[in-house]
């Protein structure tokens, strides 16, 4: 109320209202002069009311010229539309939010200091960004750790897969299959053979649809590679060759002919990395990792793993070649120790040797056959303990002793085994062996009657089997003595049987019928069934079918087999049997 008690004018009421407002406010007239500033507004602008009222706004606050505040005020005055904005005042080092609207009294602007809010929002945003960055870093670290773990598993798989075979081509094919797609989109592995020939053996593509295109190019690559191509370069230098970006010029420089370039084009080569396969100073080949444009250059982690993989693969190939060489030596040694069987008059002999599926193809199993000076045929089969070169060497000694003593002494099989046993102990041969010695005998009366007689003795060896022409199978049993090498002082005993015309005698080592988890009687019964079913078959086929039926794809133990067919003495001599008249042995009676 006024002093006279009347109501104040409306303008005065408005001034009183805005004077007491906590929110800063000012009014600009049509000439952009500050017509009014409330105390809160003056304080927020770090001025007094008296300093501001009447001044042109742009002169009082030149930092606003051309900025968001000027743009807002002019827009509101020109359109009559209320508006707002936020901007920073560098003079006051603060952020303000301004709301402007047009009235009859002028352009009214209310504003707030939003510095704290902006700071809080900035801090919150920064915290969010920091959390997101931390999460991204953690995810990246986890991805790196997962990649590293997968690469370690890959290296272990390469060593295991490649060392599980001595076949170089198989090992290389496994290598290519393992590195794709972990290290590249596709891969080719080149092998340099001992004669210097280069072959692209290992091939793998992550997309089965592209495999035919890869094979088409791989078939052409060896002859079309220029000297500047990655594989020839890596083979010549012994160092990796990495091309992170392959251009058309690179392809023309590396690939010699248009046919090969056309074969390469569908594969869309973008990046190439080739590593030599080098071990113990010898170069075995190279392997090439290739990426398409989608995958791009190989990462540092992929390249590091690939280099380690190349060394492991090369070592595995070196070991495979060494094992292959040892295998060849072992096979030659084994063949030298297992001589071809004799073929006495109207007797047909067939032999088989099957090494254990795993390990070196040599062991202590052996067979032997020879004629004594009196014309009798001696058959021997045995098994020295062990499955290695040492066992083969010991077998050679035992075989030689049996052969020499049996040929010289003309004793019954039991006597031969007794002398061999004592010789092994007396000569300090450090081995034990089972053996079965048989002698096919025929005196003049037996020959006239068309009969043959069998005498045998066993030193811890499985009983032989006799197949009669009608399919009947008989186990030839006799007392079994201890193995050779024990020096047993007791007597050894011979067994005796008649070999009817057309019958087949089978001597074998225990690897033929012994199986882990299978009772011995069951194994022998299976053997008898297969032998019975083979009645009437040619001897060679009988041996093959018997091994296939008993061993399948692989033998758990070495197997030696000696088969003897007693053809009738009368009639036409069957093919494969020996001469009718035996040659005399010098110094012995015919």
Secondary structure by P-SEA (a helix, b strand, c coil): cccccccccaaaaaaaaaaaccccbbbbccccccccccaaaaaaaccccccccccccccccccccccaaaaaaaaaaacccccccccccccccbbbbbbbbbccccbbbbbbcaaaaaaaaaaaaaaaaaaaaaaaaaaaaaaaaaaaaaaaaaaaaaaaaaaccccaaaaaaaaaaaacccccccbbbbbbcccccccccbbbbccccaaaaaaaaaaacccccccccaaaaaaaccbbbbbccccaaaaaaccccaaaaaaaccccccbbbbbbbccccccccbbbbbbccccccccaaaaaaaaaaaaaaaaaaaaaaaaaaaaaaaaaaaaaaccbbbbcccbbbbbbbbccccccccccccccccccccbbbbbbbbccccccaaaaaaaaaaaaaaaaaaacccccaaaaaaaaaaaaaaacccccccbbbbbbcccaaaaaabbbbbbbccccccbbbbbccccccccccccccccccccccbbbbbbbbbbcccbbbbbbcccccccccccaaaaaaaaaaaaaaaccccaaaaaaaaaaaccccccccbbbbbbbbbccccccccccccccbbbbcccccc
